[in-house]
Amino acid sequence: MQKFRNIAAFSTIPSYFTLDPNQISARNPHKAQNFLRGKWIDSHKYQTIIDPLNGEPFITVPDVQDRQELQKFIDSAKECPISGLHNPLKNPQRYQLYGEVCHKIAAELKKKEVHDFLVKLIQRVVPKHFAQASGEVVVTERFFQNFSGDQPRFLTRSFNVAGDRPGQQSSGYRWPYGSCAVVAPFNFPLEIPSLQIFGALITGNKVFFKGDSRVNVVMEQMLRLALHCGLPATDVDMLFGNGEATEFILRQGNFRNTQFTGSSKVAEHLTKVLNGKIRIEDAGFDWKILGPDVPDVDTQNYVAWQSDQDAYGSTGQKCSAQSILFVHENWVKAGFLDKIKQLASTRKLQDLSNGPIITWNNTQIKQHIDNILKIPQSKVLFGGQELKNHTIPSIYGAFEPTALYVPLEQIQKNKAVTTELFGPFQIVTTYASDQINQVLDVINNLENHLTAGIVSNDVNFLRHVQSNTTNGVTYSGIRARTTGAPQNHWFGPCGDPRGAGIGTPEAILSVWTCHREIIHDIDLAPQGFKGQQS
Ligand SMILES: NC(=O)c1ccc[n+]([C@@H]2O[C@H](COP(=O)([O-])OP(=O)(O)OC[C@H]3O[C@@H](n4cnc5c(N)ncnc54)[C@H](O)[C@@H]3O)[C@@H](O)[C@H]2O)c1
């Protein structure tokens, strides 16, 4: 405790945080804690997390595997009633309470010292450019603004429909599930967990949360901030543990809804294990089409810049990253491929515009590239080499922003081409106007339909592509992008009944509430009532 006070006393770091993101290192490691039944608790076993930029051990986190320890999380989840912690008929004052908590969290996140703390902490565990990490904090802050005040109860507003006779009326409610789980990936360690956990909480659910241990120190600190802002302490439990331990809890608990964000492999596995009681945000193999209309040079430069951002921002580790780019031959003639090559060449480790790749190492990346280069007429457009002169440990990838060209007609024949490589990597292909339906065939045969960009202002072209595809987040128009999961529009896949959304009113209602209808029928029966059987 003394140590924490010192942190606050000699810096601008608020006292509820328990580390200094500028100082954590092998000599000054941070020890994280689990959170259970309103208390920070230690574990019997710990795991060491290494600094992704230099391999130094700098954080230790609980690695709960002991069944008795895990059982406590299951028991806590089971304490939540099936009707939730609040609903429109029970404890409705908690909607206001959450409006107040969200308001206070937003105000806290707006403070420069809090923003800077979280940006730096995100950068320490998922090294990304300042602008990318800052964007994550700002989106989170705006989400909390959006659900401040009376918004939690407006969000879950009910409706009434007149009945067939006096005293009869049906009321439709947005009802909580009760006990719920959130499982989150490494790449947005603040935004994804915060938006999903609070979406669940404000609608009346209790949450068991498990993030990726490599980065979850960010949510450990965020939870401390939220508790400082009045979050009811027993509404959330948080575990540092591996997939197996989490799965044990999910199987044995009474979770009526698990929201999973991560790879398709784990999503499919959990769907079976949890008998389909799951909402998923999984892999993205996101596409962008540059249409036939090439705009003025400034807009061409914008489109090239956006393309570079979409493919390589955050080192390509966004589920919305541009994985495949279909370039109309008119754009090739305008020199587009040279522009994106030039932009990619300016990315560097020094400012984290390119950084460590957390889930793919160099051997795996090279293997993937080699497999694709076996395809006739495929070639490296740019990149394709490991980074040199760096200290990124070999368990992580360190690779140049890379683009491989594969001819359109070869893409569908080779599954590897449309497999997500979660790093600074994209497939580029070209097409002519009479090949647009071939492009759509490729797109519609992809497994995932998360984000897409249709870069054109030709209304007929836009409508043709929009009306024949199904991506949940489709950016359309000459400045279309693929990345961006802000708080102001839906983000999630389309075309899968398990697909989840994040952050917006529709997303929260769809993921965290179910429909309940109470049909009131309260008038006494007419005098002398004699019923006829039918
Ligand atoms: N669609 C989206 O909104 C979205 C957002 C971010 C990331 N992603 C996807 O996530 C992937 C990258 O993340 P990752 O590689 O860390 O994913 P991952 O599936 O390996 O891990 C995600 C989380 O699941 C946990 N986990 C693993 N096995 C588990 C099990 N059996 N039971 C319970 N939990 C388990 C992990 O510990 C981690 O916390 C990419 O495919 C990316 O596209 C999707």
The ligand as an SDF file (V2000), in Angstrom:
LIG
                    3D

 44 48  0  0  0  0  0  0  0  0999 V2000
  -14.5450   -9.0140  -34.3540 N   0  0  0  0  0  0  0  0  0  0  0  0
  -14.0160   -8.2280  -33.4400 C   0  0  0  0  0  0  0  0  0  0  0  0
  -14.6230   -7.2770  -32.9640 O   0  0  0  0  0  0  0  0  0  0  0  0
  -12.6120   -8.5060  -32.9650 C   0  0  0  0  0  0  0  0  0  0  0  0
  -11.9510   -7.5550  -32.1770 C   0  0  0  0  0  0  0  0  0  0  0  0
  -10.6490   -7.8120  -31.7940 C   0  0  0  0  0  0  0  0  0  0  0  0
  -10.0160   -8.9910  -32.1730 C   0  0  0  0  0  0  0  0  0  0  0  0
  -10.6680   -9.8920  -32.9350 N   0  0  0  0  0  0  0  0  0  0  0  0
  -10.0080  -11.1200  -33.3810 C   0  0  0  0  0  0  0  0  0  0  0  0
   -9.2520  -11.6860  -32.3200 O   0  0  0  0  0  0  0  0  0  0  0  0
   -8.1420  -12.4040  -32.8320 C   0  0  0  0  0  0  0  0  0  0  0  0
   -6.8860  -11.9730  -32.1140 C   0  0  0  0  0  0  0  0  0  0  0  0
   -6.9760  -12.2280  -30.7720 O   0  0  0  0  0  0  0  0  0  0  0  0
   -6.3350  -13.5130  -30.0980 P   0  0  0  0  0  0  0  0  0  0  0  0
   -5.4000  -14.1780  -31.0360 O   0  0  0  0  0  0  0  0  0  0  0  0
   -5.8150  -13.0910  -28.7810 O   0  0  0  0  0  0  0  0  0  0  0  0
   -7.6280  -14.4350  -29.9530 O   0  0  0  0  0  0  0  0  0  0  0  0
   -7.8090  -15.7610  -29.0970 P   0  0  0  0  0  0  0  0  0  0  0  0
   -9.0630  -16.3830  -29.5920 O   0  0  0  0  0  0  0  0  0  0  0  0
   -6.5840  -16.5870  -29.0740 O   0  0  0  0  0  0  0  0  0  0  0  0
   -8.0050  -15.2330  -27.5950 O   0  0  0  0  0  0  0  0  0  0  0  0
   -9.0640  -14.3770  -27.2190 C   0  0  0  0  0  0  0  0  0  0  0  0
   -9.3540  -14.5630  -25.7500 C   0  0  0  0  0  0  0  0  0  0  0  0
   -9.8980  -15.8700  -25.5350 O   0  0  0  0  0  0  0  0  0  0  0  0
   -9.2170  -16.5060  -24.4750 C   0  0  0  0  0  0  0  0  0  0  0  0
   -9.3430  -17.9450  -24.6590 N   0  0  0  0  0  0  0  0  0  0  0  0
   -8.5870  -18.7580  -25.4170 C   0  0  0  0  0  0  0  0  0  0  0  0
   -9.0390  -20.0300  -25.3470 N   0  0  0  0  0  0  0  0  0  0  0  0
  -10.1220  -20.0020  -24.5320 C   0  0  0  0  0  0  0  0  0  0  0  0
  -11.0290  -21.0000  -24.0790 C   0  0  0  0  0  0  0  0  0  0  0  0
  -10.9150  -22.2760  -24.4340 N   0  0  0  0  0  0  0  0  0  0  0  0
  -12.0250  -20.6160  -23.2610 N   0  0  0  0  0  0  0  0  0  0  0  0
  -12.1670  -19.3280  -22.8880 C   0  0  0  0  0  0  0  0  0  0  0  0
  -11.3320  -18.3490  -23.2850 N   0  0  0  0  0  0  0  0  0  0  0  0
  -10.3180  -18.6860  -24.0970 C   0  0  0  0  0  0  0  0  0  0  0  0
   -7.8190  -15.9370  -24.5760 C   0  0  0  0  0  0  0  0  0  0  0  0
   -7.0970  -16.1500  -23.3950 O   0  0  0  0  0  0  0  0  0  0  0  0
   -8.1180  -14.4820  -24.8600 C   0  0  0  0  0  0  0  0  0  0  0  0
   -8.4420  -13.7990  -23.6770 O   0  0  0  0  0  0  0  0  0  0  0  0
   -8.0830  -12.0730  -34.3090 C   0  0  0  0  0  0  0  0  0  0  0  0
   -8.5990  -13.1580  -35.0390 O   0  0  0  0  0  0  0  0  0  0  0  0
   -8.9800  -10.8510  -34.4360 C   0  0  0  0  0  0  0  0  0  0  0  0
   -9.5550  -10.6750  -35.7050 O   0  0  0  0  0  0  0  0  0  0  0  0
  -11.9600   -9.6760  -33.3200 C   0  0  0  0  0  0  0  0  0  0  0  0
  1  2  1  0
  2  3  2  0
  2  4  1  0
  4  5  1  0
  4 44  2  0
  5  6  2  0
  6  7  1  0
  7  8  2  0
  8  9  1  0
  8 44  1  0
  9 10  1  0
  9 42  1  0
 10 11  1  0
 11 12  1  0
 11 40  1  0
 12 13  1  0
 13 14  1  0
 14 15  2  0
 14 16  1  0
 14 17  1  0
 17 18  1  0
 18 19  2  0
 18 20  1  0
 18 21  1  0
 21 22  1  0
 22 23  1  0
 23 24  1  0
 23 38  1  0
 24 25  1  0
 25 26  1  0
 25 36  1  0
 26 27  1  0
 26 35  1  0
 27 28  2  0
 28 29  1  0
 29 30  1  0
 29 35  2  0
 30 31  1  0
 30 32  2  0
 32 33  1  0
 33 34  2  0
 34 35  1  0
 36 37  1  0
 36 38  1  0
 38 39  1  0
 40 41  1  0
 40 42  1  0
 42 43  1  0
M  CHG  2   8   1  16  -1
M  END
$$$$
